Every structure is written in C-alpha cells, then in structure tokens.
Amino acid sequence: MGVEQKLGNMGIVTAKLEDVVNWARTKAMWPMLFGLACCAIEMMAAQAANFDMSRFGMELMRASPRQSDLMIVAGRVSRKMAPVLRRLYDQMPDPKWVIAMGDCSSCGGVFNNYAIVPGVDEVVPVDVYVAGCPPRPEGLIHGILTLHEKVRNQKLRDWA
C-alpha cells in the first residue's frame, strides 16, 4: 500500500523557505513585558478578553528576555532605566523586534527634562512606533500587525 492509496492524491505543496520561516515568526511572536507607566495598562488591556492578542499567536506576555522575541516598551524610559532596558534587549535571542508604545517611549512625551530619555530609539533599535498618550489597545494591535507585515516581507539576505 502506497501513500497515495492511504491519503489520496493530495498533490504537492511548495513554498519558498523565507515565506515559511517568516510566516512561522509572525505566528509565534512572544512579547516581553516592559511596562513603565500608564501605557502598560493599555498593553494589559490589549492582552485581555476584549481585544485578545492571542489571535496573533501571543498567548501570554513573557517576563524573561530569554523566552521573548518582541519587546514592547510601554511608557517613559528614565536615564536610570535605560541601561536595564539595553541589558534586557541584549539578552533576547535573535531575531528580535521592538515596539515603542506611546508618546513617552517614542519621543519623550510631555516630559521635557533631563531625567527622561527623549525616545527609546536612543537605547535600542525600534521597529514600530505606536502613537498616542496613552495609545488605545487597538493602536497596539495595529502596531503588531504592522510589525507582522514587516517580518513577512523580510528577505533571506536580511536574516544575518
């Protein structure tokens, strides 16, 4: 008995390697908690039942950088917190992505003083910015979908 007799003539499915790998990366993205201010409440709301980020393969937020590949920086980053943020980013396995959630993490927000970093992109490379003060959970989900589109369009030469 051959495979065709058992399963029928189902044909062959072909795909490019980079399409399959990028699809797998978008469907199993594990975010790390890094809520620093009021934006963290909106990030938690996006994970709750009303918005349900589980639809996108993000079942739960990880507290360990070694189990995460997406860092969502939600809120203002102080100068004291910047080295901690960088250390956590460095501990994440490759490939890794960063979403800056809210005006404070994107550009410093209303805090125009020496203690707040004017944009988290001075500490870690940011892939997607989510605007708002605080941004709604829909904004974060839109940012995640934008990141998924960016990951889906990556080429094999970009992986290195």
N, CA, C and O of each residue as an XYZ file, in Angstrom:
640
protein
N       0.838     -1.180      0.000
C       0.000      0.000      0.000
C       0.878      1.237      0.000
O       1.741      1.408      0.862
N       0.647      2.083     -0.968
C       1.406      3.309     -1.054
C       0.742      4.456     -0.304
O      -0.381      4.333      0.185
N       1.439      5.542     -0.226
C       0.929      6.728      0.456
C      -0.289      7.277     -0.278
O      -1.226      7.764      0.355
N      -0.283      7.202     -1.596
C      -1.421      7.721     -2.361
C      -2.688      6.946     -2.082
O      -3.777      7.520     -2.085
N      -2.568      5.654     -1.840
C      -3.755      4.857     -1.534
C      -4.290      5.173     -0.142
O      -5.500      5.138      0.080
N      -3.420      5.471      0.771
C      -3.838      5.805      2.138
C      -4.432      7.216      2.214
O      -5.495      7.411      2.805
N      -3.752      8.193      1.621
C      -4.146      9.594      1.761
C      -4.891     10.145      0.562
O      -5.509     11.205      0.665
N      -4.853      9.477     -0.548
C      -5.425     10.024     -1.764
C      -4.387     10.851     -2.494
O      -3.289     11.065     -1.980
N      -4.713     11.307     -3.655
C      -3.788     12.110     -4.442
C      -3.968     13.573     -4.048
O      -4.755     14.296     -4.659
N      -3.232     14.006     -3.022
C      -3.380     15.362     -2.498
C      -2.471     16.360     -3.196
O      -2.641     17.567     -3.027
N      -1.534     15.892     -3.958
C      -0.630     16.793     -4.638
C       0.525     17.215     -3.748
O       0.709     16.693     -2.648
N       1.290     18.163     -4.241
C       2.474     18.632     -3.534
C       2.315     20.125     -3.289
O       1.911     20.878     -4.175
N       2.634     20.527     -2.092
C       2.595     21.941     -1.738
C       4.023     22.457     -1.748
O       4.907     21.868     -1.125
N       4.247     23.549     -2.452
C       5.583     24.144     -2.480
C       5.506     25.571     -1.973
O       4.490     26.251     -2.117
N       6.595     26.003     -1.379
C       6.699     27.382     -0.887
C       8.172     27.730     -0.791
O       9.031     26.852     -0.710
N       8.449     29.023     -0.801
C       9.816     29.467     -0.609
C      10.165     29.377      0.872
O       9.307     29.584      1.730
N      11.418     29.070      1.169
C      11.872     28.923      2.544
C      11.637     30.201      3.343
O      11.166     30.146      4.479
N      11.960     31.341      2.760
C      11.804     32.586      3.514
C      10.337     32.881      3.818
O      10.040     33.474      4.856
N       9.409     32.483      2.939
C       7.988     32.671      3.222
C       7.526     31.814      4.396
O       6.765     32.276      5.246
N       7.982     30.582      4.440
C       7.589     29.673      5.520
C       8.175     30.135      6.849
O       7.477     30.145      7.862
N       9.450     30.516      6.853
C      10.093     30.962      8.094
C       9.469     32.263      8.578
O       9.212     32.413      9.772
N       9.221     33.205      7.676
C       8.602     34.468      8.082
C       7.182     34.254      8.577
O       6.750     34.927      9.513
N       6.448     33.333      7.969
C       5.109     33.012      8.449
C       5.177     32.451      9.869
O       4.381     32.832     10.727
N       6.125     31.548     10.115
C       6.272     30.959     11.451
C       6.677     32.019     12.475
O       6.221     31.976     13.618
N       7.514     32.955     12.086
C       7.932     34.010     13.010
C       6.770     34.911     13.399
O       6.684     35.347     14.547
N       5.888     35.192     12.472
C       4.755     36.062     12.814
C       3.709     35.334     13.648
O       3.029     35.963     14.458
N       3.567     34.038     13.472
C       2.536     33.294     14.194
C       2.971     32.872     15.594
O       2.141     32.401     16.371
N       4.225     33.023     15.931
C       4.711     32.616     17.252
C       5.578     33.698     17.876
O       6.622     33.395     18.452
N       5.162     34.949     17.770
C       5.905     36.051     18.363
C       5.550     36.144     19.844
O       4.374     36.254     20.192
N       6.541     36.102     20.706
C       6.296     36.140     22.141
C       6.750     37.482     22.695
O       7.949     37.760     22.726
N       5.826     38.309     23.128
C       6.206     39.627     23.652
C       6.706     39.567     25.090
O       6.304     38.706     25.873
N       7.587     40.498     25.414
C       8.100     40.630     26.772
C       7.483     41.861     27.404
O       7.369     42.909     26.768
N       7.088     41.728     28.649
C       6.548     42.857     29.390
C       7.638     43.887     29.627
O       8.719     43.539     30.102
N       7.387     45.108     29.317
C       8.261     46.186     29.753
C       7.403     47.424     29.908
O       7.614     48.436     29.240
N       6.430     47.327     30.799
C       5.520     48.439     31.054
C       6.086     49.351     32.120
O       6.350     48.917     33.241
N       6.271     50.601     31.778
C       6.903     51.539     32.692
C       5.955     52.606     33.224
O       6.269     53.247     34.226
N       4.816     52.816     32.593
C       3.922     53.885     33.031
C       2.495     53.543     32.611
O       2.142     52.370     32.494
N       1.685     54.562     32.388
C       0.266     54.377     32.115
C       0.008     53.586     30.831
O      -1.053     52.974     30.707
N       0.921     53.578     29.889
C       0.751     52.792     28.662
C       0.694     51.299     28.958
O       0.122     50.529     28.186
N       1.284     50.892     30.073
C       1.281     49.475     30.431
C      -0.135     48.978     30.696
O      -0.435     47.814     30.432
N      -1.011     49.834     31.213
C      -2.400     49.441     31.446
C      -3.079     49.141     30.110
O      -3.830     48.172     29.995
N      -2.816     49.967     29.110
C      -3.390     49.726     27.787
C      -2.790     48.475     27.148
O      -3.481     47.764     26.418
N      -1.517     48.200     27.413
C      -0.895     46.982     26.909
C      -1.546     45.754     27.548
O      -1.771     44.748     26.875
N      -1.849     45.837     28.844
C      -2.530     44.731     29.516
C      -3.954     44.570     28.990
O      -4.448     43.449     28.864
N      -4.606     45.677     28.684
C      -5.963     45.606     28.139
C      -5.966     44.950     26.765
O      -6.920     44.255     26.417
N      -4.914     45.161     25.981
C      -4.831     44.529     24.663
C      -4.688     43.015     24.787
O      -5.073     42.280     23.877
N      -4.144     42.548     25.896
C      -3.991     41.118     26.128
C      -5.267     40.507     26.703
O      -5.446     39.291     26.638
N      -6.149     41.322     27.261
C      -7.359     40.821     27.925
C      -8.407     40.374     26.908
O      -8.180     40.421     25.699
N      -9.547     39.945     27.417
C     -10.566     39.290     26.600
C     -11.183     40.192     25.526
O     -11.535     39.700     24.454
N     -11.325     41.488     25.781
C     -11.987     42.362     24.805
C     -11.203     42.502     23.513
O     -11.802     42.611     22.443
N      -9.890     42.502     23.586
C      -9.062     42.700     22.399
C      -8.298     41.446     22.002
O      -8.112     41.193     20.812
N      -7.856     40.659     22.969
C      -7.355     39.299     22.771
C      -6.215     39.184     21.756
O      -6.423     38.785     20.610
N      -5.018     39.539     22.197
C      -3.842     39.392     21.336
C      -3.499     37.929     21.075
O      -2.597     37.645     20.288
N      -4.196     36.998     21.718
C      -3.975     35.572     21.467
C      -4.298     35.202     20.033
O      -3.805     34.197     19.521
N      -5.126     36.009     19.383
C      -5.453     35.750     17.980
C      -4.226     35.796     17.095
O      -4.220     35.219     16.008
N      -3.192     36.472     17.547
C      -1.994     36.661     16.745
C      -0.842     35.782     17.225
O       0.310     36.036     16.876
N      -1.135     34.751     18.020
C      -0.105     33.845     18.499
C       0.630     34.338     19.727
O       1.672     33.787     20.082
N       0.114     35.360     20.382
C       0.747     35.928     21.577
C      -0.074     35.533     22.797
O      -0.808     36.347     23.357
N       0.060     34.278     23.197
C      -0.790     33.748     24.261
C      -0.583     34.457     25.586
O      -1.552     34.758     26.284
N       0.646     34.724     25.938
C       0.896     35.407     27.194
C       2.168     36.218     27.073
O       3.045     35.928     26.259
N       2.244     37.239     27.902
C       3.436     38.079     27.934
C       4.502     37.381     28.775
O       4.215     36.869     29.857
N       5.701     37.367     28.281
C       6.809     36.739     28.990
C       7.484     37.770     29.884
O       7.553     38.950     29.541
N       7.976     37.323     31.017
C       8.735     38.206     31.894
C      10.231     37.983     31.733
O      11.033     38.741     32.276
N      10.608     36.959     30.998
C      12.014     36.637     30.804
C      12.449     37.044     29.398
O      11.766     36.715     28.429
N      13.558     37.744     29.269
C      14.018     38.116     27.920
C      14.486     36.918     27.105
O      14.503     36.984     25.876
N      14.862     35.839     27.752
C      15.352     34.659     27.021
C      14.233     33.853     26.391
O      14.494     32.940     25.607
N      12.989     34.177     26.723
C      11.839     33.497     26.136
C      11.055     34.423     25.212
O       9.959     34.066     24.778
N      11.580     35.580     24.905
C      10.844     36.583     24.142
C      11.588     36.951     22.877
O      12.814     36.858     22.810
N      10.838     37.366     21.879
C      11.467     37.925     20.685
C      10.869     39.270     20.304
O      11.264     39.853     19.294
N       9.925     39.774     21.090
C       9.329     41.082     20.857
C       9.306     41.850     22.164
O       8.730     41.388     23.149
N       9.923     43.009     22.178
C       9.897     43.877     23.360
C       8.945     45.029     23.080
O       9.127     45.781     22.123
N       7.927     45.160     23.924
C       7.000     46.280     23.820
C       7.357     47.238     24.942
O       7.075     46.960     26.108
N       7.975     48.366     24.604
C       8.346     49.366     25.598
C       7.162     50.317     25.733
O       6.893     51.126     24.845
N       6.464     50.205     26.854
C       5.250     50.977     27.079
C       5.492     51.983     28.191
O       5.539     51.618     29.365
N       5.644     53.242     27.825
C       5.814     54.290     28.827
C       7.154     54.985     28.731
O       7.973     54.700     27.858
N       7.350     55.909     29.661
C       8.567     56.728     29.640
C       9.751     55.947     30.191
O       9.622     55.181     31.146
N      10.889     56.153     29.580
C      12.131     55.485     29.992
C      13.015     56.532     30.645
O      13.382     57.525     30.017
N      13.353     56.310     31.894
C      14.238     57.244     32.589
C      15.693     56.911     32.275
O      15.998     55.826     31.778
N      16.568     57.833     32.563
C      18.003     57.609     32.330
C      18.530     56.457     33.187
O      19.457     55.756     32.782
N      17.939     56.259     34.377
C      18.346     55.145     35.227
C      17.882     53.807     34.668
O      18.547     52.788     34.856
N      16.735     53.807     33.977
C      16.173     52.564     33.452
C      16.786     52.182     32.104
O      16.703     51.019     31.710
N      17.393     53.119     31.393
C      17.935     52.860     30.054
C      18.964     51.728     30.026
O      18.876     50.883     29.136
N      19.937     51.658     30.949
C      20.875     50.525     30.905
C      20.202     49.171     31.161
O      20.623     48.155     30.608
N      19.162     49.157     31.994
C      18.420     47.924     32.251
C      17.687     47.495     30.991
O      17.679     46.316     30.639
N      17.073     48.453     30.315
C      16.373     48.172     29.063
C      17.341     47.594     28.033
O      17.016     46.625     27.347
N      18.516     48.181     27.928
C      19.510     47.698     26.967
C      19.992     46.290     27.319
O      20.168     45.453     26.434
N      20.204     46.032     28.609
C      20.655     44.709     29.029
C      19.599     43.649     28.700
O      19.938     42.565     28.226
N      18.329     43.956     28.949
C      17.261     43.013     28.625
C      17.170     42.781     27.123
O      16.935     41.656     26.682
N      17.354     43.836     26.334
C      17.332     43.696     24.879
C      18.480     42.805     24.406
O      18.299     41.966     23.522
N      19.652     42.990     24.995
C      20.806     42.177     24.609
C      20.642     40.706     24.982
O      21.240     39.840     24.343
N      19.840     40.408     26.008
C      19.626     39.030     26.434
C      18.582     38.307     25.591
O      18.458     37.086     25.682
N      17.836     39.033     24.780
C      16.825     38.397     23.935
C      17.490     37.669     22.784
O      18.479     38.158     22.238
N      16.963     36.494     22.396
C      17.558     35.769     21.268
C      17.206     36.437     19.942
O      16.194     37.128     19.828
N      18.054     36.221     18.952
C      17.794     36.746     17.609
C      16.841     35.825     16.877
O      16.896     34.619     17.118
N      16.001     36.285     16.033
C      15.703     37.673     15.706
C      14.829     38.298     16.786
O      14.038     37.614     17.435
N      14.982     39.599     16.969
C      14.220     40.310     17.994
C      13.714     41.622     17.425
O      14.338     42.232     16.557
N      12.560     42.041     17.941
C      11.918     43.252     17.460
C      11.492     44.098     18.642
O      11.322     43.592     19.751
N      11.320     45.400     18.400
C      10.924     46.335     19.452
C       9.776     47.196     18.943
O       9.811     47.704     17.822
N       8.757     47.352     19.786
C       7.670     48.290     19.531
C       7.739     49.354     20.616
O       7.745     49.030     21.803
N       7.793     50.621     20.217
C       7.738     51.741     21.153
C       6.286     52.165     21.260
O       5.719     52.704     20.310
N       5.684     51.925     22.413
C       4.259     52.174     22.598
C       4.060     53.456     23.379
O       4.482     53.562     24.531
N       3.421     54.426     22.757
C       3.101     55.673     23.424
C       4.067     56.784     23.076
O       5.174     56.554     22.590
N       3.609     58.003     23.343
C       4.435     59.174     23.032
C       5.683     59.246     23.901
O       6.728     59.701     23.435
N       5.596     58.811     25.142
C       6.757     58.895     26.036
C       7.911     58.029     25.555
O       9.064     58.460     25.572
N       7.605     56.808     25.124
C       8.696     55.958     24.651
C       9.127     56.323     23.237
O      10.253     56.026     22.838
N       8.248     56.960     22.479
C       8.605     57.350     21.112
C       9.455     58.606     21.069
O      10.454     58.658     20.353
N       9.061     59.631     21.840
C       9.781     60.908     21.736
C       9.928     61.641     23.068
O      10.286     62.819     23.080
N       9.665     60.981     24.172
C       9.801     61.639     25.464
C       8.496     62.198     25.990
O       8.387     62.489     27.181
N       7.512     62.353     25.136
C       6.192     62.822     25.548
C       6.199     64.224     26.122
O       6.922     65.095     25.638
N       5.402     64.442     27.143
C       5.293     65.769     27.757
C       6.415     66.021     28.755
O       6.525     67.118     29.303
N       7.248     65.010     28.994
C       8.310     65.137     29.973
C       9.567     65.677     29.298
O      10.395     64.911     28.806
N       9.699     66.984     29.281
C      10.842     67.642     28.657
C      11.847     68.000     29.746
O      12.023     69.171     30.082
N      12.511     66.967     30.300
C      13.520     67.220     31.320
C      14.690     66.259     31.152
O      14.664     65.373     30.298
N      15.696     66.444     31.963
C      16.933     65.685     31.808
C      16.800     64.229     32.244
O      17.628     63.407     31.853
N      15.798     63.882     33.034
C      15.700     62.540     33.605
C      15.052     61.529     32.668
O      15.169     60.325     32.896
N      14.371     61.987     31.622
C      13.643     61.102     30.723
C      14.390     61.016     29.393
O      14.817     62.033     28.846
N      14.543     59.804     28.881
C      15.186     59.589     27.582
C      14.226     60.085     26.492
O      13.078     59.644     26.449
N      14.667     60.982     25.620
C      13.772     61.505     24.572
C      13.608     60.534     23.402
O      14.017     60.825     22.278
N      13.023     59.415     23.673
C      12.833     58.399     22.644
C      13.657     57.176     22.954
O      14.868     57.271     23.157
N      13.007     56.021     22.994
C      13.696     54.785     23.339
C      14.635     54.343     22.217
O      15.462     53.454     22.420
N      14.515     54.955     21.037
C      15.414     54.599     19.936
C      16.847     55.044     20.197
O      17.746     54.676     19.441
N      17.081     55.820     21.239
C      18.449     56.142     21.649
C      19.100     54.978     22.387
O      20.323     54.930     22.524
N      18.277     54.033     22.867
C      18.786     52.916     23.665
C      18.766     51.617     22.860
O      19.755     50.884     22.847
N      17.663     51.330     22.197
C      17.506     50.103     21.404
C      16.914     50.472     20.041
O      16.207     51.474     19.931
N      17.192     49.682     19.009
C      16.580     49.971     17.700
C      15.086     49.641     17.726
O      14.686     48.570     18.183
N      14.276     50.565     17.233
C      12.820     50.411     17.266
C      12.328     50.058     15.868
O      12.742     50.668     14.882
N      11.439     49.067     15.792
C      10.868     48.646     14.515
C       9.552     49.350     14.207
O       9.310     49.739     13.064
N       8.702     49.515     15.213
C       7.381     50.117     15.007
C       7.098     51.086     16.150
O       7.345     50.778     17.316
N       6.580     52.256     15.803
C       6.145     53.243     16.783
C       4.624     53.256     16.835
O       3.963     53.287     15.797
N       4.067     53.233     18.043
C       2.623     53.329     18.241
C       2.358     54.665     18.923
O       2.809     54.896     20.045
N       1.623     55.545     18.242
C       1.387     56.891     18.761
C       0.199     56.918     19.709
O      -0.669     56.046     19.670
N       0.180     57.928     20.555
C      -0.933     58.141     21.467
C      -0.445     58.357     22.881
O       0.670     57.973     23.234
N      -1.294     58.980     23.692
C      -0.936     59.230     25.079
C      -2.155     58.997     25.959
O      -2.947     59.923     26.134
N      -2.341     57.845     26.506
C      -1.770     56.568     26.106
C      -2.476     56.032     24.875
O      -3.640     56.359     24.646
N      -1.810     55.229     24.090
C      -2.468     54.655     22.917
C      -3.495     53.612     23.339
O      -3.311     52.916     24.337
N      -4.547     53.512     22.593
C      -5.584     52.525     22.868
C      -5.072     51.127     22.512
O      -4.118     51.005     21.744
N      -5.677     50.087     23.046
C      -5.270     48.730     22.684
C      -5.363     48.468     21.186
O      -4.579     47.693     20.638
N      -6.322     49.112     20.523
C      -6.416     48.951     19.065
C      -5.165     49.476     18.371
O      -4.736     48.924     17.358
N      -4.579     50.546     18.918
C      -3.343     51.084     18.357
C      -2.190     50.111     18.489
O      -1.388     49.962     17.567
N      -2.104     49.443     19.639
C      -1.047     48.446     19.829
C      -1.253     47.278     18.884
O      -0.291     46.776     18.303
N      -2.479     46.840     18.722
C      -2.742     45.724     17.811
C      -2.408     46.120     16.380
O      -1.889     45.305     15.617
N      -2.701     47.368     16.008
C      -2.315     47.848     14.676
C      -0.786     47.849     14.532
O      -0.261     47.489     13.479
N      -0.079     48.253     15.586
C       1.381     48.221     15.549
C       1.924     46.810     15.413
O       2.915     46.590     14.717
N       1.282     45.854     16.071
C       1.702     44.458     15.958
C       1.454     43.942     14.550
O       2.291     43.231     13.993
N       0.316     44.291     13.970
C       0.043     43.868     12.591
C       1.005     44.525     11.609
O       1.391     43.907     10.616
N       1.395     45.769     11.873
C       2.402     46.437     11.043
C       3.744     45.714     11.152
O       4.440     45.540     10.152
N       4.103     45.298     12.354
C       5.337     44.536     12.541
C       5.256     43.190     11.835
O       6.236     42.742     11.240
N       4.095     42.542     11.895
C       3.930     41.268     11.183
C       4.147     41.454      9.685
O       4.783     40.621      9.039
N       3.628     42.531      9.141
C       3.817     42.798      7.704
C       5.292     43.026      7.396
O       5.794     42.576      6.365
N       5.979     43.721      8.287
C       7.412     43.960      8.091
C       8.196     42.643      8.133
O       9.103     42.433      7.327
N       7.849     41.764      9.066
C       8.537     40.475      9.186
C       8.221     39.597      7.980
O       9.105     38.913      7.465
N       6.966     39.611      7.524
C       6.579     38.793      6.370
C       7.325     39.188      5.100
O       7.522     38.357      4.214
N       7.738     40.447      5.006
C       8.423     40.929      3.803
C       9.941     40.836      3.898
O      10.632     41.297      2.990
N      10.481     40.256      4.965
C      11.927     40.128      5.084
C      12.457     39.131      4.061
O      11.808     38.138      3.734
N      13.628     39.420      3.577
C      14.293     38.544      2.613
C      15.379     37.729      3.314
O      15.797     38.048      4.428
N      15.814     36.694      2.651
C      16.827     35.803      3.219
C      18.115     36.555      3.542
O      18.766     36.248      4.540
N      18.488     37.511      2.738
C      19.735     38.268      2.979
C      19.620     39.172      4.195
O      20.643     39.586      4.742
N      18.375     39.502      4.649
C      18.178     40.352      5.818
C      18.300     39.593      7.128
O      18.377     40.220      8.184
N      18.321     38.253      7.100
C      18.324     37.467      8.315
C      19.642     37.531      9.069
O      19.665     37.324     10.282
N      20.705     37.805      8.398
C      22.019     37.766      9.038
C      22.248     38.916      9.980
O      23.313     39.011     10.590
